Amino acid sequence: MSSSDAPAPEPSGTTPPTLAQVVRALDGLYPPSTAEGWDAVGLVAGDPAAPVRKVLFAVDPVTAVVDQALEWGADLLVTHHPLFLRGVSSVAATTFKGSVVHRLLTGGCALHVAHTNADAAPRGVADALADLVGITDRRPLEVSTAGERDGHGLGADYGTDRGIGRVGRLAEPTTLADFARRVAAALPATAQGIRFSGDPDAVVTTAAVLGGSGDGYFDAVRAADADVYVTSDLRHHPASELRERAEFEARAAGADGPSGTPFLVDTAHYASEWPWLRYAVEDLAAALAADGLVIEARVSELVTDPWTGQVPST
């Protein structure tokens, strides 16, 4: 190779990190040991020695997002949802998930997943959602019980600031209907929109949030005494039973009408988790900059919610 063919040196102060260095920074922000036991997080594909200049963050590792990453020239795609949640015996390109791996690697783009470890982290999925809907003085809805298995040194506050969901006080009281409108305005638009259950004129002062599927945490929401709970993928029977119990207990206490807390606000799964991506871009860039390393990172604006349309009931 002649000197004219040699790659140009990186500008001073813009040294690109290796994939291993980026993964180390991501694991510092979202320690794998804080992921739920059933989860599959971390590096899915890629050469740890490869340089990383561009990082794209997205909720889902779907084909449209992969197309976007490759078109932009990303060296790393970081998604919230895993590509492989269960063990596989093949990643042949004859399967749709195998084809994702092949296309990424052929295009020189690695794939990393931060899922329930990003849910639990400070400035993670739950905090981003809580910030958008205006929750203050907050704490985890359910404190993480994961141990320090990976040696990241999470510190003395590990048991108080990491955990699933967030619960706290609203900056000012509002009605359930106005609160639902606030959620709708804050989150990405989806075909589902926002549904709520409860008296629209009821005043709410405290709220709990959990990005993604959250009807498995109803007991924690009740224990936290939250007036309203924002989450996704609410199923008919758990939601119906929660509201029936709340109204029964309210009547037993002397209340009239469709009151009883917690009220429910149901969002699209994708929409409740997307806000975290902006925090992740900022925090990864800052973590690398502390070591003199520079990346270009951006958030995918593609809506990857699987529902594409809605016909209103008549």
QUIJO-V809587 format. One record per residue. N is the residue number from 1. PHI is phi in degrees with one decimal (none if undefined). D_CENTER is the distance of its C-alpha to the mean C-alpha in Angstrom with 2 decimals. Layout:
N/PHI/D_CENTER + N/PHI/D_CENTER
This chain:
1/none/45.82 + 2/-75.9/47.52 + 3/-62.5/46.31 + 4/-72.1/45.50 + 5/-89.5/43.18 + 6/-68.4/41.24 + 7/-63.1/37.64 + 8/-66.0/37.57 + 9/-67.1/36.48 + 10/-67.9/33.23 + 11/-58.6/33.96 + 12/-57.4/34.45 + 13/82.3/31.36 + 14/-125.6/28.99 + 15/-61.6/29.00 + 16/-77.1/26.22 + 17/-76.2/24.55 + 18/-82.1/24.74 + 19/-58.5/21.84 + 20/-59.7/22.60 + 21/-68.7/22.28 + 22/-67.1/18.91 + 23/-61.9/17.64 + 24/-62.0/19.33 + 25/-66.5/17.57 + 26/-62.9/14.07 + 27/-67.8/15.26 + 28/-69.8/16.56 + 29/-75.2/13.34 + 30/-131.7/11.43 + 31/-57.1/14.51 + 32/-57.3/14.72 + 33/-67.7/16.84 + 34/-91.7/14.13 + 35/-73.8/12.50 + 36/-62.7/13.93 + 37/-61.2/17.29 + 38/-85.0/16.66 + 39/-81.8/13.74 + 40/-133.0/14.46 + 41/-120.7/12.87 + 42/108.1/14.68 + 43/-73.7/17.02 + 44/-95.7/17.84 + 45/-155.3/20.54 + 46/138.2/22.38 + 47/-94.4/25.28 + 48/-57.1/24.52 + 49/-86.2/27.55 + 50/-71.4/26.53 + 51/-73.1/26.00 + 52/-123.4/22.73 + 53/-109.9/23.26 + 54/-126.4/20.50 + 55/-127.2/16.78 + 56/-107.8/14.62 + 57/-106.3/10.81 + 58/-151.3/9.41 + 59/-78.1/7.10 + 60/-123.0/10.22 + 61/-86.0/13.28 + 62/-96.3/15.73 + 63/-56.8/19.18 + 64/-62.9/18.75 + 65/-70.4/16.03 + 66/-61.0/18.37 + 67/-57.3/21.21 + 68/-63.4/19.58 + 69/-61.3/18.88 + 70/-70.2/22.46 + 71/-63.7/24.04 + 72/-75.6/22.66 + 73/86.0/23.83 + 74/-66.3/20.61 + 75/-93.4/21.34 + 76/-148.8/17.82 + 77/-110.8/14.84 + 78/-109.5/11.52 + 79/-118.4/9.03 + 80/-79.3/5.86 + 81/-88.4/8.25 + 82/-68.0/11.64 + 83/-77.0/14.77 + 84/-120.7/16.89 + 85/-91.1/15.84 + 86/-124.3/19.56 + 87/-61.8/22.52 + 88/-129.2/24.37 + 89/-107.2/27.93 + 90/-155.8/27.80 + 91/-121.4/25.75 + 92/-59.7/28.64 + 93/-70.6/28.09 + 94/-79.8/29.74 + 95/-109.3/26.45 + 96/-69.3/23.59 + 97/-75.8/21.12 + 98/-62.5/23.93 + 99/-65.9/24.62 + 100/-62.9/21.15 + 101/-60.1/21.91 + 102/-62.5/25.41 + 103/-65.8/24.53 + 104/-63.5/22.08 + 105/-68.8/24.65 + 106/-63.0/27.52 + 107/-85.9/25.88 + 108/75.7/25.28 + 109/-119.9/21.46 + 110/-84.4/19.59 + 111/-132.5/16.29 + 112/-131.3/13.88 + 113/-121.4/10.84 + 114/-125.5/8.36 + 115/-110.1/6.84 + 116/-67.9/7.94 + 117/-69.6/9.38 + 118/-79.9/6.35 + 119/-61.0/5.70 + 120/-83.7/9.36 + 121/-76.9/10.06 + 122/-57.1/11.79 + 123/58.2/10.15 + 124/-95.8/6.74 + 125/-58.8/3.90 + 126/-68.0/7.16 + 127/-64.6/9.47 + 128/-61.6/8.30 + 129/-67.8/8.66 + 130/-62.7/11.78 + 131/-62.3/13.19 + 132/-64.3/13.16 + 133/-94.8/15.00 + 134/86.0/17.27 + 135/-94.4/16.96 + 136/-115.0/19.20 + 137/46.6/20.69 + 138/-100.2/17.63 + 139/-146.4/17.03 + 140/-60.7/14.76 + 141/-66.5/15.36 + 142/-138.4/16.12 + 143/-66.0/16.93 + 144/-65.3/16.08 + 145/-111.5/19.30 + 146/-65.6/18.52 + 147/-91.3/21.33 + 148/-81.6/21.75 + 149/-90.1/22.41 + 150/-109.8/21.57 + 151/72.2/23.60 + 152/-81.6/21.11 + 153/63.8/22.85 + 154/-79.0/20.18 + 155/93.1/22.90 + 156/-69.3/24.44 + 157/-89.3/21.50 + 158/-55.1/19.37 + 159/-81.8/20.01 + 160/-112.7/19.38 + 161/-113.4/16.29 + 162/-119.2/13.97 + 163/166.7/12.95 + 164/-78.3/11.00 + 165/69.6/10.57 + 166/-141.9/12.83 + 167/-140.7/16.29 + 168/-177.6/18.89 + 169/-98.7/21.38 + 170/-75.2/21.16 + 171/-58.0/22.97 + 172/-153.9/25.62 + 173/-60.7/26.48 + 174/-152.7/25.93 + 175/-81.8/26.59 + 176/-59.6/24.16 + 177/-63.9/24.82 + 178/-68.1/24.27 + 179/-64.4/21.02 + 180/-61.8/19.81 + 181/-64.6/21.08 + 182/-62.3/19.18 + 183/-61.7/15.85 + 184/-61.7/17.12 + 185/-72.6/18.11 + 186/-84.6/14.93 + 187/-97.9/12.52 + 188/-57.9/13.20 + 189/-69.6/16.22 + 190/-136.4/16.20 + 191/-61.0/19.22 + 192/-66.1/18.35 + 193/72.1/18.14 + 194/-122.3/17.84 + 195/-111.2/19.93 + 196/-140.2/21.17 + 197/-130.9/23.62 + 198/138.5/26.23 + 199/-67.6/28.93 + 200/-61.1/27.84 + 201/-93.9/30.21 + 202/-64.8/29.12 + 203/-89.0/28.16 + 204/-117.8/24.88 + 205/-123.9/24.55 + 206/-128.2/21.72 + 207/-146.1/18.25 + 208/-121.3/15.45 + 209/-134.9/11.83 + 210/-152.5/9.29 + 211/-69.3/6.16 + 212/86.3/7.37 + 213/-68.3/10.96 + 214/-128.2/12.55 + 215/-79.2/16.30 + 216/-82.0/16.87 + 217/-115.6/16.51 + 218/-60.7/19.28 + 219/-62.7/21.64 + 220/-67.2/19.49 + 221/-65.6/19.13 + 222/-64.5/22.91 + 223/-64.3/23.65 + 224/-79.4/21.83 + 225/60.6/24.02 + 226/-76.7/21.38 + 227/-73.6/22.95 + 228/-145.3/19.98 + 229/-126.5/16.72 + 230/-104.5/13.83 + 231/-159.2/11.71 + 232/-132.8/11.79 + 233/59.4/14.23 + 234/-70.1/16.97 + 235/-88.5/20.02 + 236/-57.0/23.53 + 237/-66.7/25.17 + 238/-60.7/22.73 + 239/-67.5/22.22 + 240/-62.0/25.99 + 241/-66.6/26.96 + 242/-62.2/24.79 + 243/-69.1/26.33 + 244/-61.1/29.78 + 245/-65.0/29.71 + 246/-62.5/28.64 + 247/-70.2/31.45 + 248/-60.6/33.95 + 249/-68.4/33.40 + 250/-67.5/33.63 + 251/-64.9/36.90 + 252/-63.5/38.22 + 253/-89.7/37.67 + 254/99.6/39.66 + 255/-81.7/37.10 + 256/-112.9/37.89 + 257/81.0/35.87 + 258/-80.9/32.32 + 259/-99.6/30.86 + 260/90.2/29.25 + 261/-114.4/25.82 + 262/-84.8/22.96 + 263/-79.9/22.50 + 264/-123.9/19.56 + 265/-127.0/17.35 + 266/-107.8/15.70 + 267/-114.5/13.26 + 268/-66.9/12.33 + 269/-54.4/9.38 + 270/-55.6/8.34 + 271/-63.9/9.14 + 272/-73.5/7.18 + 273/-104.2/3.67 + 274/-59.4/6.00 + 275/-56.3/7.27 + 276/-61.9/5.36 + 277/-57.7/7.21 + 278/-64.9/10.39 + 279/-63.7/10.15 + 280/-62.7/9.58 + 281/-59.7/12.61 + 282/-62.4/14.64 + 283/-74.3/14.17 + 284/-66.6/14.91 + 285/-60.1/17.88 + 286/-67.5/19.13 + 287/-64.0/19.02 + 288/-73.4/20.99 + 289/-61.1/23.29 + 290/-62.4/24.34 + 291/-103.4/25.89 + 292/75.4/27.43 + 293/-111.9/25.13 + 294/-127.0/23.92 + 295/-132.1/21.42 + 296/-109.2/20.58 + 297/-128.3/16.89 + 298/-147.3/15.44 + 299/-100.0/12.57 + 300/-70.7/13.31 + 301/-93.2/14.34 + 302/-66.8/14.99 + 303/-83.0/13.99 + 304/-105.3/13.17 + 305/-58.8/13.32 + 306/-70.5/16.28 + 307/-86.2/18.37 + 308/-112.0/20.62 + 309/-163.6/23.06 + 310/-147.5/24.30 + 311/-113.0/27.88 + 312/-60.3/28.49 + 313/-66.3/30.69 + 314/-122.0/34.31
